[in-house]
């Protein structure tokens, strides 16, 4: 009898655990990680890193309200009042934005992922956000550009990274003032009424806003390859206010595989080391005796050492500037391939930017040279990825694009 009771008990326990395991939520494998199934089951982020290592080349897309000014830093550099900037936003329609054409160009150019600037430093969201009316759906464009692109990416099996400016927001009422970071706000003669930051506790309202938007982006747009945060200097200068790890945790709660890109690093827990035109600690761009710059140098060097030997990505622009301008032309395809080769020699992917025209159209010269780049890759293959002595190159011979004269906030 005791033996039979033991058998029955084992049977019921087995059935119980079977039912529980069947009812546990199982994460579907993201569409772009199907070939990394075994690794994904053990470690979703490791699978994403394996995919990223194979991806080699991506398309960066800079475009927004500021496109009408041909400069992504126009609001800051020209100290444009928000009331005037809102007029720009009302004229921002994106009538020629064609997500399918963008994805098709990326594929024909040998690009295996897209990073889309969904929110730049002006705070304007290029999606239908429930947490602000400063977005493309609530303004005359009446379009969710991010959704259009994410749908086209999924249809064509192209992974999508979402760029989110977290270290600068010139329009959010509770973002830090210039006293905390020189690039935090345009240098207006008088503080506008809508700037409501009074003390560090007010910054929590900005953080909550960002967490809500990141949850929104992590749940409403399908599988996301990762997030590309910007800018780094202000975060390092105010690291205790930002507490970036909390933002990363929000994302991974909903997308465990999502890769975190934040330049050379804010916490040391980023998945990929990112360089803007180069792979070096950003400390070299913050020289001076001001306490803000000293702190940035100290922290950037510290985190650089922690992230230095991770898989890398170098972001460059094909047009000389991140935003499209009427005077800048796309580099020749041979130059673009040379930048890809230089990045490859440093065991890094190349993230090649295109600034869309103000109406959202792909510039004709970019389309031509990108397609020629794709043809070159098809004929010659991707440059060899240096897996031998790349560690000796990190922080040394890594300036892929030296044409930038005026350095913006890294």
C-alpha positions in Angstrom: 0.0 0.0 0.0 2.8 2.4 0.9 4.5 1.6 -2.4 1.3 2.3 -4.3 0.8 5.5 -2.5 4.3 6.6 -3.4 3.7 5.8 -7.1 0.4 7.8 -7.0 2.2 10.7 -5.4 4.9 10.7 -8.0 2.3 10.5 -10.8 0.3 13.5 -9.5 3.5 15.6 -8.9 4.6 14.8 -12.5 1.2 15.8 -13.9 1.3 19.0 -11.7 4.7 20.1 -13.1 3.7 19.2 -16.6 0.6 21.4 -16.4 2.5 24.3 -14.8 5.2 24.1 -17.4 2.6 24.1 -20.2 1.0 27.2 -18.8 4.3 29.1 -18.4 4.6 32.0 -20.9 7.1 31.1 -23.6 8.9 33.8 -25.5 8.7 33.4 -29.2 12.0 33.6 -31.1 12.3 37.0 -32.8 11.9 36.8 -36.5 15.6 37.7 -37.1 17.0 35.1 -34.6 15.4 32.0 -36.1 18.9 30.8 -37.2 20.2 31.1 -33.6 17.4 29.1 -32.0 19.6 26.9 -29.7 21.6 29.8 -28.3 18.4 31.8 -27.9 16.8 29.2 -25.7 19.7 29.4 -23.2 20.6 33.1 -23.5 18.4 35.4 -25.7 21.0 38.3 -25.6 23.9 36.0 -26.6 21.9 34.9 -29.6 21.3 38.5 -30.5 25.1 39.2 -30.2 25.9 36.2 -32.4 23.4 37.6 -35.0 24.9 41.1 -34.7 28.4 39.8 -35.2 27.3 38.3 -38.5 25.3 41.4 -39.5 28.3 43.5 -40.5 26.6 46.6 -42.0 23.5 48.6 -41.0 21.6 51.7 -42.2 21.3 54.7 -39.8 18.4 57.0 -40.6 18.5 60.6 -39.3 15.3 62.5 -40.0 12.8 64.7 -38.2 11.3 68.2 -37.7 14.7 69.7 -37.8 15.1 68.4 -41.4 13.3 71.5 -42.5 16.3 73.5 -41.2 18.8 71.0 -42.7 20.5 70.6 -39.2 19.6 68.2 -36.4 21.1 70.7 -33.9 19.2 73.7 -35.3 17.0 74.3 -32.2 20.0 74.4 -29.9 22.5 76.2 -32.2 20.0 78.9 -33.3 18.2 79.1 -29.9 14.9 78.6 -31.7 11.9 79.2 -29.3 9.5 76.3 -28.9 6.7 78.4 -30.2 8.6 78.9 -33.5 9.8 75.3 -33.5 6.2 74.1 -33.3 5.5 76.0 -36.6 8.2 73.8 -38.1 6.5 70.7 -36.7 3.2 71.8 -38.3 5.0 71.9 -41.7 6.6 68.5 -41.1 4.5 66.1 -43.2 6.8 63.4 -44.4 4.7 63.0 -47.6 7.6 61.2 -49.4 8.5 58.9 -46.5 8.3 55.3 -47.9 9.2 52.6 -45.4 9.1 49.9 -48.0 11.5 51.8 -50.3 13.9 52.4 -47.4 14.0 48.7 -46.4 14.4 47.7 -50.1 17.4 50.0 -50.5 19.0 48.7 -47.3 18.8 45.1 -48.5 20.1 45.9 -52.0 23.0 47.8 -50.3 24.2 44.9 -48.3 22.8 46.3 -45.1 21.4 43.8 -42.6 19.7 46.0 -40.1 18.3 49.5 -39.7 18.7 52.0 -36.8 15.9 54.7 -36.9 16.1 58.0 -35.1 12.7 57.8 -33.4 13.3 60.7 -30.9 16.1 63.2 -31.4 17.2 65.9 -29.0 14.2 68.1 -29.8 12.0 65.5 -28.0 9.7 65.1 -31.0 8.5 61.5 -31.2 8.1 59.9 -34.7 5.5 57.5 -33.4 2.0 57.6 -31.9 3.0 58.0 -28.2 0.4 57.9 -25.4 2.7 60.0 -23.2 3.0 63.2 -25.2 1.2 65.1 -27.9 4.6 66.3 -29.2 4.6 63.5 -31.8 4.1 62.8 -35.4 0.5 61.5 -34.9 -0.7 64.5 -33.0 0.8 67.0 -35.5 -0.3 67.4 -39.2 1.8 64.5 -40.4 -0.8 62.2 -38.7 1.4 59.2 -39.2 3.2 56.7 -37.0 6.5 56.6 -39.0 8.1 54.1 -36.6 5.2 51.6 -37.1 5.4 51.9 -40.9 9.1 51.2 -40.8 8.9 48.4 -38.2 6.1 46.7 -40.3 8.3 46.9 -43.4 11.3 45.6 -41.6 9.4 42.6 -40.2 7.9 41.9 -43.7 11.4 41.9 -45.2 13.2 40.2 -42.4 15.4 43.3 -41.5 15.9 43.8 -37.8 15.2 47.3 -36.4 17.1 49.2 -33.7 15.4 52.2 -32.2 17.4 55.4 -31.5 16.2 57.3 -28.5 17.7 60.6 -27.3 17.8 60.2 -23.5 20.8 62.3 -22.6 19.4 65.5 -24.2 15.8 66.7 -24.5 15.4 70.4 -25.3 11.6 70.5 -24.9 10.7 68.3 -21.9 9.6 70.5 -19.0 11.5 68.5 -16.4 14.8 67.9 -18.2 18.0 69.2 -16.4 19.0 72.9 -16.9 22.2 74.2 -18.6 23.8 74.5 -15.2 23.9 70.7 -15.1 25.1 70.3 -18.6 25.9 72.9 -21.2 24.0 71.1 -24.0 20.9 70.4 -21.9 18.9 73.4 -23.2 19.3 76.1 -25.9 20.9 79.2 -24.5 17.7 81.4 -24.3 18.0 84.9 -22.9 15.2 84.1 -20.5 14.1 80.8 -19.1 10.8 79.8 -20.9 7.7 79.3 -18.8 7.5 75.6 -19.8 10.9 74.8 -18.2 9.6 73.5 -14.9 12.8 71.9 -13.4 13.5 73.3 -10.0 15.4 70.6 -8.2 16.8 67.1 -8.8 13.6 65.5 -7.6 11.8 67.0 -10.6 14.0 65.0 -12.9 12.2 61.9 -11.8 9.2 63.1 -13.9 11.5 63.0 -16.9 12.8 59.6 -16.0 9.2 58.3 -15.6 8.3 59.7 -19.0 11.3 57.9 -20.6 10.5 54.6 -18.9 6.9 54.9 -20.1 8.0 55.6 -23.7 10.6 52.8 -23.6 7.9 50.4 -22.4 5.7 51.6 -25.2 8.4 51.1 -27.8 9.2 47.7 -26.4 5.6 46.4 -26.5 3.9 48.1 -29.5 6.3 47.5 -32.3 7.0 43.8 -32.4 10.5 42.3 -32.1 13.1 45.1 -31.6 16.8 44.3 -32.3 17.8 46.8 -29.6 18.0 50.4 -28.5 20.5 53.0 -29.5 20.8 55.7 -26.8 22.2 59.2 -27.2 23.9 61.4 -26.0 26.5 60.3 -23.5 28.1 63.4 -22.0 25.2 64.7 -20.1 24.4 61.3 -18.6 28.0 60.9 -17.3 27.9 64.4 -15.9 24.7 63.6 -14.0 25.0 59.8 -13.7 23.3 59.7 -10.3 20.2 61.4 -11.7 19.9 59.3 -14.8 20.5 55.8 -13.3 20.6 54.3 -16.8 20.5 50.7 -15.6 16.8 51.1 -14.7 16.0 52.0 -18.4 17.9 49.0 -19.6 15.9 46.8 -17.2 12.6 48.2 -18.5 13.6 47.1 -22.0 14.7 43.7 -21.0 11.5 43.0 -19.1 9.7 43.0 -22.4 12.5 42.2 -24.9 15.1 40.1 -23.2 17.1 39.7 -26.4 17.3 43.4 -27.1 20.9 44.8 -27.4 21.8 48.0 -25.6 23.9 50.5 -27.5 25.0 53.7 -25.7 28.1 54.9 -27.3 31.2 53.9 -25.4 29.1 53.2 -22.3 27.3 54.8 -19.4 27.2 51.8 -17.0 29.6 49.2 -18.4 26.6 46.8 -18.9 26.0 47.8 -22.5 26.0 45.0 -25.0 27.9 46.7 -27.8 30.6 49.3 -27.9 29.6 52.2 -30.1 31.8 54.9 -31.6 30.7 58.0 -33.4 33.1 58.1 -36.4 35.8 56.6 -34.2 36.4 54.0 -31.4 37.9 55.9 -28.5 36.9 57.1 -25.1 34.9 60.3 -25.4 37.1 61.9 -22.8 39.2 63.3 -25.6 36.3 65.6 -26.5 35.8 67.0 -23.0 39.0 68.9 -22.3 39.0 71.6 -19.7 39.1 72.3 -15.9 35.3 72.6 -15.4 33.9 70.1 -12.9 31.4 68.9 -15.5 34.2 68.0 -18.0 36.4 66.5 -15.3 33.6 64.1 -14.2 32.8 63.2 -17.8 36.5 62.4 -18.5 36.8 60.2 -15.4 33.6 58.2 -15.9 34.0 57.9 -19.7 37.5 56.5 -19.2 36.3 54.1 -16.5 33.4 52.7 -18.6 35.5 52.6 -21.7 37.8 50.1 -20.0 34.8 48.0 -19.1 33.3 48.0 -22.6 36.5 48.3 -24.6 36.7 44.7 -25.8 33.1 44.1 -26.6 31.7 43.7 -30.1 31.7 47.2 -31.6 29.8 49.3 -34.1 31.1 52.5 -35.7 28.5 55.1 -36.8 29.4 57.2 -39.7 27.5 59.4 -42.2 27.6 59.0 -45.9 26.9 62.7 -46.5 29.3 64.6 -44.3 26.6 65.6 -41.9 23.9 63.5 -40.1 21.1 65.6 -41.5 20.5 66.0 -45.2 21.7 69.3 -46.6 21.3 70.7 -50.2 25.1 71.2 -50.4 26.4 67.9 -49.2 26.7 64.9 -51.6 27.0 61.2 -50.8 30.4 59.8 -50.7 31.4 57.5 -53.6 30.7 53.8 -53.0 34.4 53.0 -53.0 34.8 55.4 -50.0 31.9 53.7 -48.3 33.4 50.3 -48.8 36.8 51.6 -47.5 35.0 52.7 -44.3 33.4 49.3 -44.0 36.8 47.7 -44.4 38.3 50.0 -41.7 35.5 49.1 -39.3 35.9 45.4 -40.1 39.6 45.6 -39.3 38.6 46.7 -35.8 36.1 43.9 -35.4 33.3 46.4 -35.7 30.1 46.7 -37.7 29.6 49.8 -39.7 26.4 51.8 -39.2 26.1 54.0 -42.3 23.9 57.0 -42.0 21.5 58.5 -44.6 19.9 61.9 -43.8 16.5 61.8 -45.5 15.3 64.9 -47.3 12.8 67.1 -45.4 9.8 65.4 -47.0 11.2 62.0 -46.1 12.5 61.1 -49.6 15.7 59.1 -50.1 18.3 61.4 -51.7 19.0 60.2 -55.3 22.8 60.3 -54.9 22.6 58.2 -51.7 20.4 55.7 -53.4 22.9 55.5 -56.3 26.0 55.1 -54.2 24.4 52.7 -51.7 23.3 50.4 -54.5 26.8 50.5 -55.9 28.1 49.6 -52.5 25.7 46.6 -52.4 26.9 45.5 -55.8 30.5 45.7 -54.6 29.7 43.6 -51.6 27.9 41.1 -53.8 30.9 40.8 -56.1 33.8 41.0 -53.5 32.0 40.0 -50.3 32.3 41.9 -47.0 35.8 42.9 -46.0 37.4 40.3 -43.7 36.4 40.7 -40.1 39.6 41.0 -38.0 39.3 38.4 -35.2 43.1 38.2 -34.6 44.7 41.4 -33.4 41.7 43.7 -33.2 42.2 44.3 -29.5 45.5 46.0 -30.1 43.8 48.5 -32.3 41.1 49.6 -29.9 41.6 53.3 -28.9 44.4 53.7 -31.4 44.0 53.5 -35.2 40.2 53.7 -35.2 39.2 57.0 -36.8 37.0 55.9 -39.6 35.8 59.4 -40.6 37.9 62.4 -39.7 35.9 65.0 -41.6 33.9 66.3 -38.7 35.2 69.8 -37.6 32.8 70.8 -34.9 32.3 68.1 -32.3 28.8 67.8 -30.9 27.9 66.2 -27.6 29.1 62.7 -27.6 
